[in-house]
Amino acid sequence: MQRAFYILLIAIIVTTNIYASEASLSDLKNYQVNSANMVSSGEPTKQHFESLKAMGVAHVIDLIPGDRSDQVQLMKVLNLNYYNIPVEWKNPTVDNFNDYALMMKKFSLTDGKILTHCRLNWRGAVFTYLYRVIHLNEKEEIAKADLLAIWEPNDVWQAFIDKVKAQPDPVK
């Protein structure tokens, strides 16, 4: 009887911690679970990163261009693997995506979830959609539904999607 009580108590504590972490992400812009090992979002705060780490995120791919030194420093403090791909909003490139796919494959060889983020998760939603369809062979309609739940790509981004999908896969 006492053992059952302790098992129940541990289950309650673990469940409470998981729900507390998820609740702390309720204000994270366009947070989305893309797969068991992939999440994406708008730009997280320090508290968001702490919650994400508690939920198993170990790797961060940042798609925001410009000076990212503050984020680099924060990732060192939190002991998260970090990689920045500066994707220009009006000029995403196939090379940007290929760089992303290489990092996703590299990070997926180790433990922990991978967070892809940008300012609003518009870039991130497109990159995770493409990765899921091209490299994880997920069904187009499922990955596309997740993309469209975040935003509908404009002409620049739709042309980028089409260009990436038309290229031979250099990252296999």
Secondary structure as UniProt FT lines:
FT   HELIX           2..23
FT   TURN            24..27
FT   TURN            29..30
FT   STRAND          32..35
FT   TURN            36..37
FT   STRAND          38..41
FT   HELIX           46..54
FT   TURN            55..56
FT   STRAND          57..62
FT   HELIX           69..78
FT   STRAND          81..84
FT   TURN            89..90
FT   HELIX           94..108
FT   STRAND          113..117
FT   HELIX           122..134
FT   HELIX           140..150
FT   HELIX           155..166
FT   TURN            170..171
//
